[in-house]
Amino acid sequence: MTENEERPETKAESTNNVRRAEEPNNTGDASPDDLVIPPTLVGYFSEDRATPSAFFKVLRKNEVKRFRAADQEAAAKLMTSKDPEAERLWSLMAQPSPPEPVYAWIWGAAQARLKEQFGESFDPQDHDAESIFRSLLREISVALFSEKKEDKKLAENILRIVICWLVEKRSLKTWQVAEQLPLVLFKDLKEATKVAQRAVQKGRPGELRIAAAMAALGDQMVKAAEDERTRERNISNDLRYRLDDANRKIEMLRTDLADAKTIISERDTAIAKLEQTLAAERHHWGHDLTETKAEQKVLLGERLGPLLSDAIDALEIDPPAPGTALRRVKAALSVIEEAKE
């Protein structure tokens, strides 16, 4: 069931309880646990003396499963005037085992309060918990040391709400909180050391346990940092080896490239020489061909032509003179043999 769904009336919404809430409260001297608190959010925030334990008790007694939408809206408006320092909201969040309706309501209420406090600086859709924490911590860092008691108290409670909401809804790690808080809460390491030493040396058992827990957390952070450093060193060594190997390969490729360029240059030179030789040969062959053509022209036109022409004439006359024709043919053959030599 979602927070915005309606549900049938429970004992918390019975007529008797409503009537009792409307009746004057004459218990001015009663202890907080003896107060008559309506089992609603409005009942808790409207009664200044209502404690979380007393409120939880009345919720369990009336078997409240969820708060009605109208009650939630009214409580949101009421908190502006009745809980300006967010003290009562934080008191509900700080309880170890809140009832089901409080647990279901508190996170949305905390988110709305943070949005009201920080405006555009707070984006509930952002899932980078560490980034959100750093940003909001900067926003309230000045107010944490304000001389105005109200401003300082509000900043402290908002800081607690920020941490609690981020741990619950964005899985903010304890060591991420521990890393950022000293930068804001202490001026320098010396001041932080004095506070830690006082807690260990003269603090109450609870403070000593917290100091021991933070020391254990610090050891965990150091170990995590060392593991990360070892991992990064291994990655760095692997990358360095790969880089050296790549540089060697690059150098070999550069050598091969230089050799290839030398071979190409030598072959280009050889090709150029061959082209020059070919051009010279072509010129020479052209000259020889011209001479050959001239010689053939002389051979055919001036020597063979007349002999063959005389042979034909000797065969065509009447009567033919085959002897003469034969002599002219033999003379032509002789000229051809001379030309072949």
C-alpha positions in Angstrom: 0.0 0.0 0.0 1.5 3.4 -1.0 1.5 6.5 1.2 -1.1 8.3 -0.9 -3.7 5.4 -0.8 -6.7 5.7 1.4 -7.6 2.9 3.8 -10.7 2.1 5.9 -10.9 3.8 9.3 -8.9 2.2 12.0 -9.1 2.7 15.7 -6.8 5.7 15.2 -9.5 7.4 13.3 -12.5 6.5 15.4 -15.0 9.1 16.5 -14.0 8.8 20.1 -10.4 9.7 19.3 -11.4 12.7 17.2 -13.7 13.9 19.9 -10.9 13.4 22.5 -8.5 15.4 20.3 -11.0 18.3 20.1 -11.5 18.4 23.9 -9.5 20.9 25.9 -6.2 19.5 27.3 -6.1 20.1 31.0 -3.0 18.0 31.6 -0.5 20.9 31.8 1.4 19.2 34.6 1.3 15.7 33.2 4.4 14.0 32.1 5.0 13.5 28.3 4.1 9.8 28.6 0.8 10.7 30.3 -0.3 13.2 27.6 -3.3 12.4 25.6 -1.9 12.5 22.0 -4.2 11.9 19.0 -2.7 9.1 16.9 -2.0 11.5 14.0 0.9 13.5 12.7 -1.0 16.7 13.5 -1.5 15.4 17.0 2.3 14.9 17.5 3.4 18.2 16.0 0.7 20.3 17.6 1.6 19.1 21.1 4.9 20.6 22.1 5.4 18.2 24.9 4.7 15.0 22.9 7.7 12.8 22.8 8.5 10.2 20.1 8.1 7.4 22.6 4.7 8.6 23.7 3.6 9.1 20.1 4.8 5.6 19.1 2.9 4.2 22.1 -0.4 5.7 21.1 0.1 4.6 17.4 0.7 1.0 18.5 -2.2 1.2 20.9 -4.6 2.3 18.2 -3.1 -0.1 15.6 -2.4 2.7 13.1 -1.1 1.2 9.8 -0.7 4.5 7.9 -1.4 8.2 8.1 -4.2 9.6 6.0 -3.2 12.0 3.1 -5.1 14.9 4.8 -3.1 14.3 8.0 0.2 14.3 6.1 -0.6 17.5 4.3 -1.8 19.3 7.5 1.4 18.1 9.3 3.6 19.4 6.5 2.1 22.9 6.9 2.1 22.6 10.7 5.9 21.8 10.8 6.7 25.2 9.4 5.5 27.0 12.6 5.7 24.2 15.2 9.0 22.7 14.2 11.1 25.5 12.6 14.4 24.0 13.7 13.4 20.5 12.5 14.1 19.2 16.0 10.9 17.2 16.2 11.2 15.7 12.7 14.7 14.6 13.6 13.6 13.1 16.9 11.3 10.8 14.9 14.0 9.9 12.5 16.5 9.2 15.3 14.4 6.5 16.9 15.8 2.9 16.4 12.5 1.1 15.7 9.7 3.5 14.6 6.2 2.1 14.0 5.3 1.2 10.4 3.3 4.3 9.6 6.1 6.6 10.9 8.8 4.7 8.9 6.6 4.9 5.7 6.0 8.6 6.2 9.3 9.9 7.6 11.5 9.6 4.5 9.1 11.5 2.2 8.8 14.2 4.9 12.6 14.4 5.3 13.0 14.7 1.5 10.4 17.5 1.4 12.1 19.3 4.3 15.5 19.1 2.5 13.9 20.4 -0.7 12.4 23.3 1.3 15.7 24.0 3.0 18.1 23.8 0.0 15.8 24.5 -3.0 17.5 23.7 -6.4 20.7 22.6 -4.6 19.0 19.4 -3.6 17.9 17.0 -6.3 16.2 14.0 -4.8 16.5 12.2 -8.2 20.3 12.3 -8.0 21.7 8.9 -7.0 25.3 10.0 -6.3 25.1 10.0 -2.5 28.6 11.3 -1.9 28.2 14.2 -4.4 24.8 15.2 -2.8 26.4 15.1 0.7 29.4 17.3 -0.3 27.0 19.8 -2.0 24.6 20.1 0.9 27.4 20.2 3.5 28.8 23.2 1.8 25.4 24.9 1.9 25.1 24.6 5.7 28.8 24.8 6.7 28.5 28.5 7.7 25.3 28.0 9.6 26.8 25.2 11.7 29.0 27.8 13.4 26.4 30.6 13.5 26.3 32.8 16.6 22.5 32.6 16.4 21.3 29.6 18.4 18.3 29.0 16.2 20.3 29.0 12.9 23.0 26.7 14.4 20.4 24.3 15.8 18.5 24.1 12.5 21.8 23.5 10.6 22.7 20.7 13.0 19.3 19.0 12.7 19.3 19.4 8.9 22.8 17.9 8.8 21.5 14.9 10.7 18.5 14.5 8.5 20.7 14.8 5.4 23.0 12.0 6.6 20.1 9.8 7.8 18.2 10.2 4.5 21.3 9.6 2.3 22.3 6.5 4.3 18.8 5.0 4.1 17.7 6.1 0.5 21.0 6.6 -1.3 23.3 4.0 0.5 25.7 6.7 1.7 28.7 4.9 3.3 29.8 5.7 6.9 33.3 6.3 5.8 32.1 8.8 3.2 30.5 10.8 6.0 33.6 10.5 8.1 35.8 11.8 5.3 33.7 14.9 4.7 32.6 16.0 8.2 36.1 16.9 9.6 36.6 19.4 6.8 33.6 21.3 8.1 33.5 20.7 11.8 37.1 21.3 12.6 39.5 24.1 11.6 42.5 21.8 11.5 43.8 18.3 12.4 45.1 19.6 15.7 41.6 20.6 16.9 40.1 17.3 15.7 42.9 15.4 17.6 42.1 17.2 20.8 38.4 16.3 20.6 39.2 12.7 19.9 41.8 12.5 22.7 39.3 14.0 25.2 36.6 11.5 24.2 39.1 8.6 24.7 40.7 9.9 27.9 37.8 11.4 29.8 34.7 10.6 27.8 31.6 8.7 29.0 31.4 4.9 28.1 29.1 5.8 25.1 31.7 8.3 23.8 34.5 5.8 24.3 32.5 3.2 22.2 31.9 5.8 19.5 35.6 6.7 19.5 36.5 3.0 19.3 34.0 2.5 16.5 35.4 5.5 14.5 38.9 4.1 15.0 37.8 0.8 13.6 36.2 2.7 10.8 39.4 4.6 10.2 41.3 1.3 10.1 38.8 0.0 7.6 39.2 3.2 5.5 43.0 2.9 5.7 42.8 -0.8 4.7 40.5 0.1 1.9 42.8 2.8 0.8 45.8 0.5 0.9 43.9 -2.1 -1.0 42.9 0.5 -3.6 46.5 1.7 -3.7 47.8 -1.8 -4.2 45.2 -2.4 -6.9 46.1 0.9 -8.6 49.8 0.0 -8.3 49.2 -3.4 -9.9 47.2 -1.7 -12.7 50.0 0.9 -13.0 52.7 -1.8 -13.3 50.6 -3.7 -15.8 50.1 -0.6 -17.8 53.8 0.3 -17.6 54.7 -3.2 -18.8 52.2 -2.9 -21.6 53.5 0.6 -22.4 57.1 -0.6 -22.5 56.1 -3.5 -24.7 54.2 -1.2 -27.0 57.2 1.2 -27.1 59.4 -1.7 -28.1 57.0 -2.8 -30.8 56.8 0.8 -32.0 60.5 1.1 -32.1 60.7 -2.2 -34.1 58.0 -0.9 -36.5 59.9 2.4 -36.9 63.0 0.4 -37.8 61.1 -1.8 -40.2 59.5 1.4 -41.6 62.9 3.0 -42.1 64.2 -0.1 -43.8 61.1 -0.3 -46.0 61.6 3.4 -46.9 65.2 2.6 -47.8 64.3 -0.3 -50.0 61.5 1.7 -51.6 64.0 4.5 -52.3 66.5 2.1 -53.8 63.8 0.5 -55.9 62.6 4.0 -57.0 66.2 4.8 -58.0 66.5 1.5 -59.9 63.1 2.1 -61.6 64.2 5.6 -62.6 67.4 4.2 -64.1 65.5 1.6 -65.9 63.1 4.2 -67.2 66.1 6.3 -68.4 67.6 3.2 -70.1 64.3 2.3 -71.7 63.9 5.9 -73.0 67.4 5.8 -74.4 66.8 2.4 -75.9 63.5 3.6 -77.4 65.4 6.6 -78.9 68.1 4.2 -80.2 65.6 1.8 -81.5 63.7 4.6 -83.2 66.9 5.7 -84.9 67.8 2.2 -85.9 64.3 1.7 -87.2 64.5 4.8 -89.3 67.8 3.6 -90.8 66.4 0.2 -91.3 63.4 1.6 -93.1 65.6 3.8 -95.3 67.8 0.8 -96.1 64.8 -1.4 -96.9 63.4 1.4 -99.1 66.7 1.5 -101.0 66.8 -2.3 -101.2 63.3 -2.7 -102.4 63.0 0.4 -104.5 66.4 0.8 -106.0 67.9 -2.7 -106.2 65.2 -5.3 -106.0 62.5 -3.4 -107.8 64.3 -3.0 -111.1 65.5 -6.6 -111.2 62.1 -8.0 -110.5 60.5 -5.6 -113.0 63.0 -6.7 -115.7 62.2 -10.4 -114.9 58.5 -9.7 -115.4 59.1 -7.8 -118.7 61.2 -10.7 -120.0 58.4 -13.1 -119.3 55.7 -10.9 -120.8 57.4 -10.1 -124.1 56.6 -12.2 -127.2 58.4 -14.3 -127.5 59.2 -14.6 -123.7 62.9 -14.6 -122.6 62.9 -16.9 -119.6 66.6 -16.9 -119.5 66.7 -13.2 -119.0 64.0 -13.4 -116.4 65.8 -16.2 -114.5 69.0 -14.1 -114.4 67.1 -11.1 -113.0 65.5 -13.3 -110.3 68.9 -14.8 -109.4 70.3 -11.3 -109.2 67.5 -10.3 -106.9 68.1 -13.3 -104.6 71.8 -12.4 -104.5 70.9 -8.9 -103.4 68.6 -10.3 -100.7 71.4 -12.5 -99.4 73.7 -9.6 -99.3 71.2 -7.6 -97.3 70.8 -10.5 -94.8 74.5 -10.5 -94.1 
